[in-house]
Amino acid sequence: MPPTVPLRRTLTVLLAALLPLLAAVFLAPSAAARTDAPAALPTATLTEVTGFGDNPSNLQMYMYVPSGVTAHPAVVVAVHWCGGSAPDMYSGTEWAQLADQYGFVVVYPSVTRAGTCFDVSSPQALRHGGGSDPVGISSMVDWAVRTYSADTGKVFVTGISSGAMMTNVLLGDYPDVFAAGAAFSGVPFGCFATTDGSEWNSTCSSGALTHTPEEWGDIVRGAYPGYSGPRPRMQLWHGTEDDVLRYPNFGEEIKEWTDVLGVSQTPAATDSPQSGWTRTRYGSTGDQAPVEAISLQGVGHNLYTYGMAARALHFFGLDSGGTVPPPPAGACKVTAATDAWSTGLTASVTITNTGTSAVNGWKLGFTLPSGQTITNGWNADYSPSSGAVTATNVSYNGTIAPNATVSVGYQATHTGDSAAPATFTLNGTACTAG
């Protein structure tokens, strides 16, 4: 039986109201699926961006935008290592978590060529606007600045290994773009230069390439002839036992950037912010000195551990100023003990999740006493073998339920100090000592 006239009128009104809503739901294009649509990028997830601008070497661009992104945010470019990728840099460092806390955006460049090393050696890469990877990364920064109305005075870059070398290159090529950089296990700008198409320079990597400070400075200044504006500050990190990019490169970097920034080669301040670390500051004694250099005694090439990014962030000045506090005690407790003999020891470490939610995937950071070197371990992967160590979960113990524990351990040699590590961090947060 057909509806009555009043009912038909009611249905007509309802349909008229619903049709625009239905059209919006079913007919509108999905902006979130368009990575070249700036306003539609999802937040709080790693997202690939395409069509970001001039990209002569076919790099990929990924971004992390926190849900609480600030107005006119800072931009941090986080550059991966050889063999790595943007997703690796995202998951293997705490820059995204720091972005959540402080509201900046993170750009993660990713190499697509074989070997996944950044070009820090070709003539094109070592001059302003010359081509190759630096041009692509500069385009990524421009895209991020336009899209999020970012503060052009707060653009920073950091990287590990190949990414550290690229950090040096970007500060040399684009001093007008970056305010500061933090390089973890790198080499000076221009050190890896080649003219035969090779991506590797053994003379540089072995630490055999040396110059006077002025010679290094001239190499940097030659990358952008005529530039007379301010130069970005630089923070440098290197392990004394680096067997990939040898430790002498650390001193050459210091010579280069102190000359570029016009400050004395003599440290204005020297201290030890953590056991086994020696920090020197050049040009001033403050936390944002023109050049800051941190040497890690007994540590190899893979020196990066959780907590270091927070120190780089402080050097950038993005953590609201003040001094770097120790990480707050988190929802974890760690007990450690050693059983030693003349030149060796066995260590037992127990991690307890004292929080109310499960830990899914963990990295335990700690610093071995001087003279200790891990020879083998169990229930975790340990890297490096001395100095600032990160123990990473293995396949069968990556989840720690609330109030549950995981036990790990290692054997090590020692030269007299057989003590257990005194402090631990779990996924970058300090744990209570047991």
C-alpha positions in Angstrom: 0.0 0.0 0.0 1.6 3.4 -1.0 2.4 5.9 1.8 0.0 8.7 2.6 0.7 12.2 1.4 2.0 13.5 4.7 4.3 10.5 5.0 5.5 11.1 1.4 6.2 14.7 2.3 8.2 13.7 5.4 10.3 11.2 3.4 11.0 13.8 0.7 12.3 16.2 3.3 14.5 13.5 4.9 15.9 12.4 1.6 16.7 16.0 0.6 18.6 16.4 3.9 20.4 13.1 3.5 21.5 13.4 -0.2 24.3 15.9 0.4 25.7 13.8 3.2 25.6 10.6 1.1 27.3 12.4 -1.8 30.0 13.7 0.6 30.6 10.2 1.9 30.5 8.2 -1.3 31.4 10.6 -4.1 34.1 12.9 -2.7 37.7 11.9 -3.7 39.8 10.5 -0.9 42.3 13.3 -0.2 44.2 11.2 2.4 45.2 8.8 -0.3 46.8 11.6 -2.3 50.3 12.0 -1.0 50.7 15.2 -3.2 47.7 16.8 -1.4 49.4 18.7 1.5 46.4 19.5 3.7 45.2 15.9 3.7 48.3 14.1 5.0 47.4 11.9 7.9 49.2 12.7 11.2 51.0 10.6 13.8 52.1 8.1 11.2 55.0 7.7 8.8 53.7 8.8 5.4 55.3 8.8 2.0 55.1 12.1 0.1 55.5 12.2 -3.7 55.7 15.0 -6.1 57.6 17.2 -3.6 59.8 19.0 -6.2 63.2 18.7 -8.0 64.6 15.3 -7.2 67.4 14.4 -9.6 68.5 11.2 -7.8 65.0 9.7 -7.3 65.0 9.8 -3.5 61.9 8.9 -1.6 60.4 11.3 1.0 58.7 10.3 4.1 57.2 12.5 6.8 56.1 12.2 10.4 53.6 14.9 11.6 52.5 14.6 15.2 48.9 15.0 16.0 49.9 18.0 18.2 52.0 19.8 15.6 52.5 23.4 16.6 51.8 26.4 14.5 54.8 27.3 12.3 56.7 24.2 13.5 60.3 23.5 13.3 61.5 20.9 10.7 64.0 18.1 11.5 65.5 16.1 8.6 66.6 12.7 9.9 69.0 10.9 7.4 69.5 7.1 7.5 72.7 5.0 7.3 74.0 2.9 4.4 71.8 -0.2 4.2 69.0 1.6 6.0 65.9 3.4 4.9 63.5 6.1 6.0 61.3 3.5 7.8 64.4 2.2 9.5 65.4 5.7 10.7 61.8 6.2 11.9 61.6 3.0 13.9 65.2 2.9 15.0 65.5 6.4 16.5 63.3 8.4 18.8 62.8 11.5 16.6 59.1 10.7 16.1 58.6 10.4 19.9 60.4 13.7 20.4 58.2 15.3 17.7 55.1 14.1 19.6 56.5 15.8 22.7 57.6 19.1 21.1 55.4 19.5 18.1 57.9 19.7 15.2 57.7 17.7 12.0 60.3 15.2 10.8 61.4 14.6 7.2 63.0 11.2 6.5 64.8 11.0 3.1 65.3 7.5 1.7 67.8 6.3 -0.9 66.6 4.1 -3.8 69.9 3.3 -5.5 71.7 0.0 -4.8 73.6 0.0 -1.5 71.3 2.7 -0.2 74.2 5.1 0.7 73.7 8.8 0.2 75.8 10.6 -2.4 78.4 12.6 -0.5 81.2 12.2 -3.0 80.2 13.4 -6.5 81.0 16.9 -7.7 77.3 17.5 -8.1 76.6 16.7 -4.4 79.3 19.0 -3.1 78.0 22.3 -4.4 74.9 24.4 -3.8 72.2 23.5 -6.3 74.6 21.1 -8.0 72.3 18.1 -8.3 72.1 14.6 -6.8 70.8 13.9 -3.3 71.3 17.3 -1.6 69.0 18.9 -4.2 66.3 16.3 -3.5 66.5 16.8 0.2 66.4 20.6 -0.2 63.2 20.1 -2.2 61.8 18.0 0.7 62.5 20.8 3.1 60.9 23.4 0.9 57.8 21.2 0.6 57.5 20.7 4.3 58.0 24.5 5.0 55.3 25.4 2.4 52.8 22.7 3.5 53.0 23.3 7.3 54.0 27.0 7.2 57.1 26.0 9.1 59.6 28.3 10.7 62.4 28.8 8.2 64.7 29.8 11.0 64.2 26.4 12.7 65.2 23.8 10.1 67.7 21.2 11.3 69.4 18.0 10.0 70.8 14.9 11.8 72.1 11.6 10.5 74.0 8.4 11.3 77.0 7.2 9.3 76.1 7.9 5.7 73.4 10.2 7.1 76.1 11.9 9.2 78.2 12.5 6.1 75.1 13.9 4.4 74.5 16.1 7.4 78.0 17.6 6.9 77.2 18.0 3.1 73.9 19.7 3.6 75.3 22.2 6.1 78.0 23.1 3.5 75.7 23.2 0.5 72.7 24.9 2.1 73.9 27.2 4.9 70.9 29.4 4.1 68.5 26.5 4.8 69.7 24.8 8.0 70.2 26.4 11.4 72.2 23.5 12.9 73.1 19.8 12.4 74.0 16.8 14.5 76.3 14.2 12.9 76.7 10.7 14.4 79.8 8.9 13.1 80.6 11.0 10.0 83.4 12.7 8.1 84.1 16.3 7.2 82.4 18.0 4.2 84.3 17.2 1.1 86.3 14.4 2.7 84.6 11.7 0.6 85.0 13.6 -2.7 85.7 11.5 -5.7 85.8 12.2 -9.5 85.7 8.7 -10.9 82.1 7.9 -10.0 83.0 5.8 -7.0 80.9 6.3 -3.9 83.7 5.2 -1.5 86.8 7.0 -0.6 89.2 4.8 1.4 91.7 7.5 2.2 88.9 9.4 3.9 87.3 6.5 5.6 90.6 5.3 7.1 91.2 8.7 8.6 94.3 9.4 6.5 92.9 12.6 4.8 94.0 15.6 6.7 93.9 19.4 6.1 94.5 22.5 8.0 91.4 24.2 9.5 91.6 26.9 6.8 91.9 24.4 4.0 88.8 22.5 5.3 87.0 25.8 5.7 87.8 26.8 2.1 86.3 23.5 0.9 83.1 24.3 2.6 83.0 27.9 1.5 83.7 26.8 -2.0 80.4 24.8 -2.1 78.4 28.1 -2.2 80.6 30.8 -3.6 79.5 34.3 -2.7 77.4 33.2 0.3 78.1 35.6 3.2 75.2 34.9 5.5 75.2 33.1 8.9 76.5 29.5 9.1 74.7 26.6 10.8 76.0 25.3 14.2 77.3 21.7 14.3 77.2 18.9 16.9 79.6 16.0 16.3 79.6 12.5 17.7 82.3 9.8 17.3 83.5 6.6 18.9 87.2 6.2 19.5 87.1 2.6 18.2 85.2 3.4 15.0 86.5 0.8 12.4 84.4 2.1 9.5 84.9 5.8 9.5 88.1 6.1 11.6 88.3 8.3 14.7 90.8 10.8 13.1 87.8 12.1 11.0 86.3 13.4 14.3 89.2 15.8 14.7 89.1 16.8 11.1 85.4 17.7 11.4 86.2 19.8 14.5 88.9 21.6 12.5 86.6 22.2 9.6 83.5 23.5 11.4 85.4 25.7 13.9 87.1 27.4 11.0 83.8 27.8 9.0 82.1 29.3 12.1 85.1 31.5 12.9 85.8 30.2 16.4 89.0 29.1 18.2 90.3 25.6 17.9 90.8 25.6 21.6 87.7 24.3 23.5 85.9 26.9 25.5 84.6 24.2 27.8 85.3 20.5 28.4 83.2 18.1 30.5 81.9 14.5 30.7 78.1 14.4 30.6 78.2 10.6 30.9 80.7 8.0 31.8 83.2 7.4 29.0 82.1 10.6 27.1 84.3 13.7 26.6 82.4 16.8 25.4 84.2 19.8 24.1 82.5 23.1 23.1 84.0 25.7 20.8 83.1 29.4 20.5 81.2 29.5 23.8 80.5 27.4 26.9 76.7 27.2 26.5 74.4 24.4 25.4 74.1 25.9 21.9 77.7 26.6 21.3 78.8 27.1 17.6 80.5 23.7 17.7 79.9 20.9 20.2 81.9 17.6 19.9 81.3 14.4 21.9 83.9 11.6 21.9 82.9 8.2 23.2 85.7 6.2 24.6 85.9 2.5 23.5 82.9 2.8 21.3 82.7 1.7 17.7 81.0 2.9 14.6 77.4 2.0 15.7 77.5 4.4 18.5 73.9 5.6 18.4 71.7 4.7 21.4 68.4 5.9 22.7 68.7 9.2 24.5 71.3 10.7 22.2 68.6 12.3 20.0 67.3 14.2 23.0 70.8 15.7 23.4 70.8 16.7 19.8 67.4 18.2 20.2 68.7 20.2 23.1 71.6 21.4 21.0 69.1 22.5 18.4 67.2 24.4 21.0 63.9 22.7 20.4 63.3 21.5 23.9 62.2 24.8 25.4 65.7 25.6 26.7 67.3 24.8 30.1 69.7 22.0 30.8 69.3 18.4 29.7 67.8 16.6 32.6 68.3 12.8 33.1 65.5 10.9 31.5 62.6 10.5 33.9 62.1 7.1 35.5 59.6 5.2 33.5 57.5 2.1 33.9 60.4 -0.2 34.1 62.8 -1.7 36.6 66.2 -3.3 35.8 68.4 -5.4 38.1 71.9 -6.3 37.0 74.7 -8.4 38.6 78.0 -9.8 37.5 80.0 -12.8 38.4 83.7 -12.1 37.6 87.0 -13.9 37.3 90.5 -12.6 36.5 89.8 -11.2 33.0 86.2 -12.1 32.3 82.7 -11.8 33.7 79.1 -13.0 33.2 76.3 -10.5 33.6 72.7 -11.2 34.4 70.1 -8.5 33.7 66.4 -8.7 34.5 63.9 -6.2 32.9 60.6 -5.8 34.6 57.6 -3.9 33.0 56.1 -2.0 36.0 53.6 -0.2 33.8 50.0 -1.0 33.0 50.4 -1.7 29.3 52.5 -4.2 27.4 55.9 -3.2 25.9 55.9 -4.4 22.3 59.5 -4.4 21.0 62.2 -3.1 23.3 65.7 -1.7 23.3 67.7 -1.6 26.5 70.4 1.0 26.6 73.3 1.0 29.0 77.0 1.9 29.2 79.6 -0.7 30.0 82.4 0.4 32.5 85.6 1.3 30.8 87.7 -1.8 29.8 84.7 -4.1 29.4 83.9 -5.8 26.0 81.0 -8.1 25.3 82.1 -11.4 23.7 78.7 -13.1 23.5 75.2 -12.7 24.9 71.8 -14.4 25.1 68.2 -13.4 24.8 69.1 -10.1 23.1 71.2 -8.7 20.3 74.0 -6.5 21.6 75.6 -3.6 19.6 78.2 -2.3 19.9 80.3 -4.6 22.1 81.7 -1.8 24.3 80.9 1.7 25.5 77.3 2.7 25.0 75.5 -0.6 24.3 72.0 -1.2 23.0 70.5 -4.7 23.7 67.6 -5.4 21.3 64.9 -8.0 21.8 65.0 -11.2 19.8 62.0 -12.8 18.1 60.6 -14.7 21.1 60.8 -12.0 23.8 59.8 -8.8 22.2 56.6 -8.4 24.3 56.8 -7.7 28.0 53.4 -7.8 29.6 52.5 -5.6 32.6 54.4 -6.9 35.7 56.2 -9.5 33.6 60.0 -9.8 33.4 62.6 -10.7 30.7 66.0 -12.0 31.6 69.0 -11.4 29.4 72.7 -11.7 29.8 76.2 -11.5 28.3 79.8 -12.5 28.8 82.5 -9.9 28.7 86.2 -9.4 29.1 87.4 -6.7 31.5 90.7 -5.0 32.4 90.0 -4.6 36.1 86.5 -3.1 36.5 84.0 -5.9 36.6 81.0 -4.0 37.8 77.6 -4.1 36.3 76.2 -1.1 34.4 74.7 1.4 36.8 71.8 2.9 34.7 69.5 1.6 32.0 67.0 3.0 29.6 64.1 1.1 28.0 63.1 2.5 24.6 64.7 5.8 25.6 63.1 6.1 29.1 65.2 5.7 32.2 64.4 2.6 34.4 64.4 2.4 38.1 67.4 0.5 39.3 66.7 -2.8 41.2 
